């Protein structure tokens, strides 16, 4: 059981762009250094590094570039963006077990100027062999299959997806760090955007971004001696569901659901002794709009099939019942595999976010949807 | 260009323009011969798919019509190339030899600029009505794409994504080769499972056997893929999640005459080493024809279409084509032939087609059809390059 023994003491990021002009390793180094500076720590204080299975930057290379020296904890989490909150959980486990004092979690990618995730690739993974050759070869298409079924089961319409995109872009429009700063969209613009994979349009899909984010995890007692107010990790959970696949969990009775997020949600509420009603703001993984609706349901913020009403009533807007992604999310700020969302959650706890949600209630963060995933509650 | 569009939209329907000749047997016979259509019914009546032929301008343009005026305006705006993309014809009745036909046309819409697989361009849609005296006998909505060819564009990679074959999955792919859709069955408890794996999740046995599926299913969900390009495929195409009658689910392409819906019954067939699904409807026996230069040129001339790309290979090449290609009036005629060869007694009420990849000299064109209902036959014409034409033919018996 995770008890609130650890905190996020530092956050760092590069700029978010479509062409960083630098290597992914350099982005990683810049972000880790920025996070350490923010935490008031030096590279030599770091004893652990954790990243995503998909990250191209070895822990030892990051350590070499920063002059970290010895590492005592090295770990990676698989399943793409599903790793985002799980890397923090890894750090907590290491610190709580006394294996490491300061663990930095990082993710660096040139996802727009380098290999674009939105493109089809030939994968050697046997699971992908049931989908890619059949023409279902991109993340958007894989999500679209679920989204179509969701529309069918709950009587939702593509505008319900569009309202999520509009809200995220509105939030991003007042965030100077967001790629889409100053560029809100209307529902009509969503309706007019081109099909990617029906029922998903271009504006249902997050951007492809270059950038890096790093987060410093240490014990709560040490964090209290550091310059920033600690963002206490009240809960950290990981989960996969029955008959889990990566983006293609189509062989379960209910296709239009995210049981893996349910596994995470139950642990988060149990570990933190909080309920959905306590949450001040939620950072929900928004690589594709339909999964924001489904997460609201799976996390218990509304009943199954009811998220569209929650969204249409302005529930996810700034000032709404549950402001979602005040930074603009991955649809609006940048797609750094969910790590920029954790940084936003830390800012919300500190009270330093550009679109600060008032109050001092807990902040919930989720990781990639449609894959084995993870979540956090910060207080 | 905007001024031309608004002027034509405001002008409405043109004055009637008479065809050069009345409906006549020599032109009908030329047309039938070029199309290879041996239907015995066309001595007194003209083939309905000839409707456009009677008022084709040929080589001596007269009064301008909206399509021609828009073409010129778009030439000047830097979109010099043209392909016909859609033709929706409705025949109120068959025309008799000796009848005089005139046509009136109006511009319906001009949309663009759009990015297309050929390049950036504008879609121009016109509506024409043919008359014998004051009696409307046929109408047509006709759409062309005026475009500028893409420069330096790379063709879609031709190699499709390959299945991943392991010791646990080989039986499935061996089945496809054998013309069977196989489902893993546990040799111990009999549980069916897809996708397959080495163990039985129900009883734990490591005894993999298989059963052969009936090939019937229903659509549980689907997506229409548009973007980005997928190796070896031409978008848009439909991928379905199929509930098999046996109780497992499977992902596969769905090819059919119309947009699919969740719950539609489908039936499997095999193409390119993959299971593909189609609506579970009666089919029309496929028809394959070799598209020769002679066929392209003779049909173009028999339809009074003297566009150079249908008879002059150098001209076709200058416009970015590998060879001369079939004109849309001929595709319409071939679609009619395919349906009336299958149902010689049918009265053709309408032919709506959409063109995809051009059909070039040297291509092999295969038509397949599905009887959607008693009055509607859906057709698809494919070459190795992709889908040349999709459409529906309305018939009355």
Interface residues (C-beta under 8 A of the other chain):
Chain A: X118 X119 X120 X122 X123 X124 X125 X126 X127 X128 X129 X130 X131 X132 X133 X134 X135 X136 X137 X138 X141 X144 X145 X146 X147 X148 X149 X152 X194 X195 X196 X197 X198 X199 X200 X248 X250 X251 X255
Chain B: X160 X161 X162 X163 X164 X165 X166 X168 X169 X194 X195 X220 X221 X222 X223 X224 X225 X226 X227 X228 X229 X230 X231 X233 X236 X237 X239 X241 X248 X249 X250 X251 X252 X253 X262 X274 X275
